[in-house]
Amino acid sequence: MTKEYKSPRHKLLKHFEESRDSWRAKTKKAKADIKNLEHKLRYHKNNNASLKNENKMLKKELDKLTKELSKKK
């Protein structure tokens, strides 16, 4: 059961090809955007974890130095 179109086949073919190509380009761009966002998310999660570790170390060092300072007084 095929649909009969009134327009000439060569015009329909061109229209359908343009529509398909547009859809493919849009999908390809969306996939690339998703991949880039996933990469950014992984980077920021790793960066956040390393900053938390650094923060813990600096707090420990601060506590140690404040204890030493209070002992000297």
C-alpha positions in Angstrom: 0.0 0.0 0.0 2.0 2.9 -1.3 0.9 6.5 -1.2 0.6 8.2 -4.5 2.0 11.8 -4.7 0.9 14.4 -7.3 4.4 16.0 -7.5 7.0 14.6 -9.9 9.3 11.9 -8.5 12.5 13.9 -9.0 11.2 16.7 -6.8 9.9 14.4 -4.1 13.3 12.5 -4.2 15.2 15.8 -3.7 12.8 16.8 -0.8 13.1 13.4 0.9 16.9 13.4 0.6 17.1 16.9 2.1 14.8 15.9 4.9 16.9 12.8 5.6 20.2 14.7 5.5 18.8 17.4 7.8 17.6 14.8 10.3 21.0 13.0 10.2 22.9 16.2 10.8 20.7 17.2 13.7 21.1 13.7 15.2 24.8 13.7 14.7 25.1 17.1 16.4 22.9 16.0 19.3 25.1 12.9 19.9 28.2 15.0 19.8 26.7 17.4 22.3 25.8 14.6 24.6 29.3 13.1 24.4 30.8 16.5 25.2 28.5 17.1 28.2 29.3 13.6 29.5 33.0 14.4 29.2 32.6 17.7 31.1 30.6 15.9 33.8 33.3 13.3 34.3 36.0 16.0 34.4 34.1 18.1 37.0 33.4 15.0 39.1 37.1 14.1 39.2 38.1 17.7 39.8 35.6 18.0 42.6 36.9 14.8 44.3 40.5 16.0 44.1 39.5 19.4 45.5 37.7 17.7 48.4 40.9 15.6 49.2 43.0 18.7 49.0 40.6 20.5 51.3 40.8 17.7 53.9 44.6 17.8 53.8 44.7 21.5 54.3 42.2 21.4 57.2 44.4 18.7 58.9 47.5 20.9 58.3 45.7 24.0 59.7 44.6 22.0 62.8 48.2 20.8 63.3 49.6 24.3 63.0 47.0 25.8 65.3 47.8 23.2 67.9 51.5 23.9 67.6 50.9 27.6 67.9 48.7 27.1 71.0 51.4 25.0 72.6 54.0 27.7 72.0 51.9 30.3 73.8 
